[in-house]
């Protein structure tokens, strides 16, 4: 594991924080909720719920990946849906046979900014903007999703990542 000793921390499960834009957006939504609540009390909850959604949509996390050279760490928090042999998309420019595809699914309230150490360098990034009407990525090949293809290389090793998301997040920046 990492050099961080989680046993000495008061709240070892608290591994995330919020971006400044999250604080500002949540405060704005909360204030709008207060103003709406002055008109009619139940309208306050619209702003309150919007503030919660904005905070969840802008959190960042510090990850503690294993320090081993023979493991793959997912670029996002989520659930592994499938592991199978596959041909990489042309956008990744990965050649040869024997590639594995690991599908990780994460919800719209998942962490948007993930900070984890990595070895190597980014070879290239191909980004495709999505259709605003595609709100949720229910399937990875759904039409209209925002997609980013990222290829990493370290020495003789290469890996490619395809990130697909809908309009409700997580964001591709």
N, C-alpha and C positions, 0 to 999 in steps of 0.2 A: 504494500500500500504506500501511499504518499507519506512524506515526512510529517504531516500534520497529525498530532496525537489527539484524536477525537475524545479519548477518555478523560482528558483534562478540561474539556469545554463544558460549560454549564448547560448549553442546549446543543448537543451534537447534531440533532436533526435539523436545526435551523441553518441551512446552507444556501439561502437565497437572500437577495435584496431587491430593491426596486430602482428603476431608472428615474432620473429627474423628470423626464417627460411623463412618467407614471404618476408621480406626486402632483405635478401641475394639472394633468388631465383629470385625475380623481378629485382634486380640490375644486376644479371648475365644475365638474358634473355634480358634486355635492352642493355647491353654491346654487347652481341652477335648480337642483332639487328643493333647496330651501325656498327659492323664489316661487317655484311652482306650488310648493306647500302653502305659501301665503294665499294663493288663489283658491286652492282646494286641498285640504290636508293629505288625502291619499296620493296626490301627485308627487309628494316628497319622495316616495319610494322609487319613482322612476329615476331620479337623480342619484339616489343612494345605490340602487342596483347598477347603474351605469358606472359609478365610482368603483365599485367592487370589480366589475368586469375590466375596467381600465387598469386597475392595479394588478389583477391576475395576468392581463395581457402584456404587461411591461416588466415582469420580474426577471431577474437574472440569477444564475446559480453558479456556484463554484463547485466543480466536480472533483472527485478524488479517484482517478482511475488507477488500476493496478500498474505497477512499474515493471512490466514484463515485456519482452520483445516479441513474443509469439501470440499476443492476444489482439483482438479487434475491439475497439471501444466505439459504441454508436455515437454519432454526432448530435444526437438529441435524446431527451428523456422520453421514454415510451415503452411500448410492449412489442416484443419480437413477434411478428405475424407469421413469417415463413423464412426458411433457409433452403435455398435450392441452387442447382447449377443453372447458369444463364449466360447469354451473350450480352456484353455491355452495350448500352446505347452508343450510337455513332458519335454523339457529342462529347463523350468522355475520351475518345481516341485511345482506348485501351485495346491492344492487339493480343492475339493468341487465344488458346483454349484454356479450360480449367478454371474459369471465374465462378465465384459463388455470389449469389444475390441474397442479402439479408434485408428483409423488409421490416422496418420499425414504424409503428403507428403511434402517433401522439395526438392528444386532444387540443382544442383551441385554447385552453387555459394552461397549456404546458409552457415551460420556460422558453422565452424568446431568445435570450442571450445566454449562451453556454460557454464558459471559459474553462478550457481543459488544455493541459500541455500536449504538444504533438511533436513528432519527429519528422523532419523533412521539410518540404516546401510545396506551395501550391503551384502546380504546373500551368493550369488554366481554369477559367471560369466562364461558363456560358449561361446566360440568364434570359429567360423568356417571361415576359409580363403576362399575367393572366387576365381573364375576362372578369370585370367587377361583379357580374351576375353569378359567378361560381363562388358561393359563400363557404361551403364546407367541402373538404376533400374526402368524400365517402369512399372513393376508389382511387388508387394511385394513377390510373390511366384515364381518369375523367377529363372530358374536354373543358378547356377554359381555366385550368389551374395555373397558378404561377409556379414556374419550375426553375431550379438552378442545378446545373451540372458542375461539379467541382472535382478536379483530378489532382491527387497528391502524389508526389514521388519522393522517395528517400533511398538514395543509392540505387540498387537494382530492383527495389520494390516499388510497386505502384498500386494505388487504390483509387476508385472513383465513387463519388457520392451523387445521387440524384435526390434532390429535395423537392417535394411537391406540396403545395398548400393552397387553401382557399382564402377568400377575402376576410374571414374571421380569424385568421392567424394559424399558427405562428407566422411572423413576418419574415420575408427574405430580404435582407439588407446587405 
